[in-house]
Amino acid sequence: MNWNGGLAGLFLAGLIGAGVQSSAAADTTSDNVRETNSIFQSRAEENAEPFSWDAERYARADRAFSVLYPRTIEKHHVLLSLDHRAFTPVDDHPGRNLLGFDTGNLKIGLGLRYGLLDNLDLAVGRYNGTTDDFDVYEFSLRCQVVNEQKNGFDGAFVLGLSAFDEPEREDFYGTYAELLAGKTFFRRLYPTVGIMHHSESTGIGKTADDDQSSLAVATTLNALLVDRLALVSEWSFPVAGYNAGYPAWVVGLKYSTWGHSFSLVLSNTQNISSDGLVAGSDRLARPIIGFTITRLL
């Protein structure tokens, strides 16, 4: 009997059997992996965040540019903001003046907002004087009293204090209040409307004979164009008290990440603090260029 041939045959048969079993096991494992991936994909699709202007993957938007939204930032979060506005209109020798950035008198605003509670935040801001003789420091409290998820729309009120720091003159102060409302439409659009009042409004050309205070109606619109990119605008229409002559407006493109937002804007006014915003603008057109950056911590 040829034992070597028999053993070789048995060994070959064992290899073939093992190969068949391994192939079957591999097919089973591959099927299991595909099934698991399919399950995870289905769950991810079910739990996918809807395409919306206020999606959690964007930095929380608490305002258009200068006009606040009726939404507070989240508790214990900090929002830093930097506003920058040129002085010279973009059509005034744009090449030589670099669209207005190269002519000086730049308006710069620095802001910090802190979420004290889920529906209450506090803010402090500083705005330099350009053609004004004073710098402005703002302190405000915003309380959201109505939530869109529960009540169908957002509603909030703002109370604030403006401190005017002018060299060689005693500091003076003004108070302001705002009532704001907003609602989301089709997930992409977020219009708001509000009433703003300031006891010490300011503006180019204002004199001691003009009314001290101003009352204005403000509107904003945030329109999400594509993922992360939105077209944002705001208007302030003075309706009582001091009026600079025309409504103030800002329009710009805003790009948002999880923690930042970057906006390039055109506006008919340098006024970005509440005392100037409520008074409108001294012209309707001839816009200036600027930008706004926010960082959420």
C-alpha positions, 0 to 999 in steps of 0.5 A, a space after each residue: 500500500 502506498 502510504 505516502 500517496 494516501 497521506 498526500 490525498 488526505 492532506 490535499 482533501 483537507 486543504 480543499 475543504 479548509 479553503 471551501 470553509 474559509 471562502 464561505 466564512 469570508 463571504 459571510 464576514 463580508 456580508 455581515 460587514 456590508 449589513 452593518 455598514 448599511 445599518 449605520 448608514 441608515 441610522 446616520 441618514 435618520 439622525 442627519 441634521 436637517 439643512 437649516 440656517 441655524 444647524 448645529 454645525 454652524 456657529 450660533 448666530 446671535 445677530 445679523 450684523 448690528 441688529 440683534 436676533 431674538 435668540 440668546 447664545 447657549 448657557 456658559 458659552 462665549 461669543 467674541 465679535 469684531 466689526 470693521 467698517 471703512 469710512 470712504 464709499 467704495 466708489 470714491 477712487 476705489 483703486 487708490 483708496 483700496 475700496 475705502 480701507 486706505 483712507 483712515 477713520 475706520 470704525 472698529 467694534 469689539 464685542 463679548 457676549 456670555 450666556 448666563 442662562 439658556 434664555 439670558 445673555 450679557 454683552 459688553 462692546 467697545 466702538 471707537 470714534 471716527 468722525 465722532 468725538 467720543 468712543 462708545 462702551 455698551 453694556 446690555 442684557 438680552 432675555 429670550 421670553 419666547 422660543 420658536 421650538 415651543 411657541 412657533 416664533 422667537 421673542 426677546 427684549 434687550 436692555 442696555 446702557 451706552 457710556 460715551 467717553 469723550 476727551 476733555 469732557 465729562 462722560 455721559 450716558 444713555 439707555 436703550 431698549 429693544 423688543 425683537 421677534 423672528 420666525 424660521 420659514 422653509 428652514 432657509 429663511 429667518 426674518 426678524 422685526 423689532 422696535 429699538 429706542 435710545 435716549 442718546 442717539 448719535 449721527 453725523 450732523 446731529 446738533 444740540 437743537 435736535 431731539 436727544 432720543 430716537 425710535 426705530 423699526 428694525 428688520 433683518 433677513 438671513 437667507 441660507 443660499 448653500 451649505 454654510 453660505 448665507 445672504 444676510 441683510 438688516 435695515 433700521 427705519 427711524 420713525 420718531 425723535 432724531 432722524 439722520 435722514 435715511 434708513 440705515 442698511 447693511 447687506 453681506 455674505 456670511 460664511 459659517 463654520 462650527 465655531 466661526 462666522 466670516 462676513 463681507 458687507 456693504 453698508 450706507 453707514 459706519 454706525 454699528 453701535 445702538 446709539 447710531 444704528 437707531 438714528 439711521 444714515 445721512 445718505 441712502 446709497 454710496 455704500 462703504 465696505 466692511 467685515 464682521 468676524 465672530 468666534 464662539 467658545 
